[in-house]
Amino acid sequence: MSPTRLSNLQREEIVGLAAGGETLTKLAETYGVTRQAVRGILRRRGVPARSSGKLTELQRAEVVQQYLRGAAMAELAAAYGLTEPSVRGLLVRRGVVLRRTIHTLRDDAFDHLTPIACYWIGFLFADGSVSYRQGYMPQVSVGLAQRDRDHLVALRTFLGSTSSISEPSITRAACQFSVRSVRLAGRLIELGRYEGAVDHRLVTSRDFWRGVVDGDGSIGRYKRSQNSARSFSQFRLVGKSRMLEPFADFLVTQGLGRLSVRPHKTIYNIGTTCRPAERIIALLYENAVMALSRKAEVAAQILDAANLDR
């Protein structure tokens, strides 16, 4: 396997383990690549091939003792400013027998396309990924900025998962959440995550499209000029044509008129301003079963302002 076939999440795992002191040989064996490939990944991320970490010897001993007393890896990582893979690597090198963690998960969470399931599917279509690695169960993962961590908590709750959410670190700027499930991964692929037509039940769902917009869209209200007291609303969504064309069709079915899907560099975008933008925002966000908190707040402000203006 070449390093180009490793997912971004796997590369981040390698960086985290190396930062915790794992050897090139062990990393190469674990991920099925060469030592040179691992070294190249670390060099491009500015991480030394072997690092003693940021902890003193006393702190390392404390981590071991606290783990033996029952502290969780996630708890220790947060307390000592490490990643969970770094804590795991430290414990393994100290000969600690790791506790077996049994995580719960609703593998059938996407079997029935309820409004909230449609929302999370849309969000994962936009911001999430499904990855396959030989010898391992397929992985569904998503990363968000620290300010949106609560949204990952909501996703984890919906999935009935007890898997941890990693905190941002020097090598990983976003909070990361992932689960391994043949059923969940297969369902997302089946519904059209990467290829083919997106399932017709999704493209007719405002909840699905709100999830997509929460991941890849933007809404806002902006001043017409620096000195102007007047402002206008704006809606934008970026992505692949195979996603934006169905969204444009969905708007037509809702009586909102068809927007043009325009190419922009390697992707496409669709958008509008003023009253048409407000109508789209109202369609997606009014009385929503789930939404990204900060976008829901902006949507409420836009619609309140729009009502005052009329």
Order of alpha helices (4+ residues) and beta strands (2+ residues): alpha-alpha-alpha-alpha-alpha-alpha-alpha-beta-beta-alpha-beta-beta-alpha-alpha-alpha-beta-beta-alpha-beta-beta-alpha-alpha
